[in-house]
Amino acid sequence: MTPSAAAPEEATAPLRPTSAPALLTPSLSRANVMRGSDALATVILTYALPLLVLTSTGSTMLTGLVFAAEWMPRLGALAGGGALVDRHGAARVFRTANAGRTLLTALAIPALITLPPDSATAIAAVVLLGAACGGLAELSFLSAETTGADLSRRAGPHAHRIQAWQMGIDQGAMLAGPLLGGLLLLVGAGTTLTAVAALSAAALLLHPAPAFHPKPATTVATAGLRTGWRTLKTLPALGALVAGLAASNFASGLLQASAPITVTHTFARHPATVGVIWSAAAAAMLAATTLCRRLIDRFGLWPAGATAAALASAACLTAALAPTLPLYTVLVALLMAAEGVMGVVLRTVRAHLIPAHAFGSTLSVTVLLIVAPMPAAGLLVAAVPARLLPALVAGCALLQAAALAWCFAGLRRHTVPAPRTPSSKEPAHP
């Protein structure tokens, strides 16, 4: 889950393409550690809070409600976050978001240590903490993505490699986060929140050097979502991709929200097993993200994305009906690996098509549309009896397949500009 306005000539001047190795500098390494700390804090909270409520109350309804509560404020943050990033700068928004999360988690620690875990006050505290930190997580994500897009524009023909690299950092956090969250919860809620506060503070202190942030633009995107929506309507290729991924996200969101219930009710395993499943899935996603750089180099964006979409739909449908926990784990991992490849395709298309001066606002709209189904998935899981969840997920997987088929058919009809290559008068950096 990137600032205020550069001089006009800086905002419109073309960025010199750089080879990927030239971007591997100490300052960027520090930025990567910052992004990893921020992403890990977000993932731990996202997975730990619903598990905390499930283990404390045993209520599937409250588990779904907590999942929805984490995602609803993210939509609000996305609605205005892009304009904030365009206006105030990625670095400032990122630091503010992580400072807020550090403070909130530190304040929540005494309450969760002293209150009975199944009390109404403790549950309300968990819901409020999840809601507030969910919104802050989206602001920091927008900041990091805007900075990553700037690096992609500088990378020229290596843009998809930069996006795969940035996504690899996020998926590394997805690998460690669920497992860490489950293990920390075995020690206690206070320990979990202490770890999140420490990671947020580290991200705050390790913000990247100013050279790696897009400079503020003189024209502020005061229209916010309207600016982003107008820009998106002029980019049919990006619009088709966003629509398909939004539908896909609803199916995978249902699978994610129902996972604690499936593990404890269908497979009769300890809730901490959920962390192991999602860490294995994140490992598969990380491997797929790394491999897809070569696949895209060889076959192109569209074939890689379309193949991943077919695999994602098949995996989601089969996972809903999986009879055993090992098979369920493998299928969830396959789904997440396919989504990782589609994520690289989305980020690459987005980085090349969205104008730099309106990137924050347009990014807000695209992410808002893609994550909007997540709270709806949580509410649906809360409303549906546990025994009906497999049929619900299977039905949504069929809709996912239809939506992704339409998405990539539409994407193929539109021309996606190739990454800009260095001209003879402007050689790439060595």
Secondary structure as GFF3:
##gff-version 3
##sequence-region A 1 430
A	DSSP	alpha_helix	8	12	.	.	.	ID=ss1
A	DSSP	three_ten_helix	20	23	.	.	.	ID=ss2
A	DSSP	alpha_helix	26	57	.	.	.	ID=ss3
A	DSSP	alpha_helix	60	88	.	.	.	ID=ss4
A	DSSP	alpha_helix	90	114	.	.	.	ID=ss5
A	DSSP	alpha_helix	120	155	.	.	.	ID=ss6
A	DSSP	three_ten_helix	156	158	.	.	.	ID=ss7
A	DSSP	alpha_helix	159	187	.	.	.	ID=ss8
A	DSSP	alpha_helix	189	205	.	.	.	ID=ss9
A	DSSP	three_ten_helix	210	212	.	.	.	ID=ss10
A	DSSP	alpha_helix	225	233	.	.	.	ID=ss11
A	DSSP	alpha_helix	236	261	.	.	.	ID=ss12
A	DSSP	pi_helix	262	266	.	.	.	ID=ss13
A	DSSP	alpha_helix	273	299	.	.	.	ID=ss14
A	DSSP	alpha_helix	301	320	.	.	.	ID=ss15
A	DSSP	alpha_helix	325	353	.	.	.	ID=ss16
A	DSSP	three_ten_helix	356	358	.	.	.	ID=ss17
A	DSSP	alpha_helix	359	371	.	.	.	ID=ss18
A	DSSP	alpha_helix	373	383	.	.	.	ID=ss19
A	DSSP	three_ten_helix	386	388	.	.	.	ID=ss20
A	DSSP	alpha_helix	389	413	.	.	.	ID=ss21
###
